[in-house]
């Protein structure tokens, strides 16, 4: 795998997203993803909200990976943001998330969705990756981390 660059575009990375709620963070992330990938922002937001109602997508350690299947998406795509302040994504460790990776996939490609979700999760579970994402100075540096860090962690 070549990092996560097949999933995330530089235009879908927000180094500092000021939010007042999880819902607002999800709306802003779906709008960013829609602009970067030509996806229907409303359909994406609605699908993500439905998924979030099933169970929170907080992984713990300040990370959340909200995800959903959305008609019109042709392959897994993602957006990333560092939230200020962190928001509650119902992680088991009760820690609010400041690192959020939104993942959308086509409804008919469940296996691709699970593989992409596993790749993102595998990357974000490492403390050193989270530390580098929190320390990165801008979108270009964040994109470079997504491009390179997963290569050595591909399984």
N, C-alpha and C positions, 0 to 999 in steps of 0.2 A: 504494500500500500504506500502511496505517496502522501503521507500525513492525512490531513482532513481536507485538503484543498479541493477534492472532488465534491465535497459537501458544502463548504463555506466559501463565499466570495468576499473579497476585501470590503466591498460596499455594504456587507451585512454584519460588519463588526463595529460596535460602539464602545469606545474605551471608557466612557463615563456617561451613564444613563441615569439622570435624575428622576426618581419616581417616588410616589407617595403610597403605592399599594402594589400587590402582586398583579392585580387585574390591569393596572396601568402599565406595568412593566411588560406584561404579555401583549397588550395592545401595541405598544411601541415597538416591540421586537417583531411582531407579525407585520407591522407596517414597513419596517426596515427590510425584512425578508421579501415582502411583496415588491418593493422598489427594486431590490437587487436581482430578483428572479422573475418578475412579471406574473406573480401569483395574485389571486384575488384576496386582498387583505382581510375583508370581512369574513369570507369563507374560512380562511386560515384561523382568524381570531375565534370564530364560533367553534371550530373543531377543537382548538386548544382548550377553550373554556370547558367544553363538554368533557374532555379527557381529564382536566384538573379536578372536576367535580367528583370523578370516580375515586381519585386518590391523589394526594400531593405528589409532586415530582422532585422534591428535595432529596438529594443523595446523602446529605450530611457534609460536614466540613466546609459549609458555606457554598455548596454547589447545588444547582438545580438543572434538570434536563427536561423541561416541558416538551411534549411531543404529541403528534397526532397524524392521522391519515387525512389527506385533503385532495378532493377531486381537482384535476387540472395540474397537479404536480406530477412530473414524469420520472423523477428519480429523487432519492433523499437529498434534501437541502437544509441548510442551517443558518442560524444567526447567533451571534454571541454578543453579550454585553456585561460590563461590570456595573452593578447597580449601586447607586448612592441615594439613600441609605439601603443596606441590605433589606430584603423582604422575606416574609415567611412563606415558604413553599412546603410546609408540613414535613420536614425531615425528621427522621427518628431521633436524631440527636438534639432536636428543637432549635438548632442554630439557623438563623436566617441566611438566605443565599445572597452573596454578592457576585458570584460568577454564574451566569445563566447561559446555557446553550440551548436554543430552541431548534427542534428537529421536526421537519415535515416530510412525509413520504406519500407516495401514491397508494390509494386503498387496495389496489390489486397486487401490490408487491410487498406482502407482509414479511417475507424472508429478508428482503433488502432492508426493510425498516429495522428489523431486529439486529441485523449485522451492523448497520450504521449506528444504532443506539449503543451496541456493545463497543464499537470503536471509540465513540465519544466518551462513554463511561470509563473505559479502560484508561484513556488519556487523563481524564479528570480525577481519577481515584488516587493518583500519585501526588504526594505532598509537594514534591519539587516542581511539578508542572503547575500546580495551583499557585505556588509561590512566584513562579516566573510570570504567570498570567497577571497576578496582582501587581507585580513590579514593572511590567511592560509600560513603555512611555507613550504609546500611541497605537493606532490601528495597524500600521505597517509592521511594528514589532509584534503585535498580537498575531497577525496573519503569519508571520515567519515562524512563530511558535507552533501554530496549528500545522504549518507545512512540514516542519522538521521533527517535532517531538514525538509524534506517533510512529514515525518510521522505525525508530529503535524499539518501540513497544508493540509492534504488530505481532499478533499471535495467530 
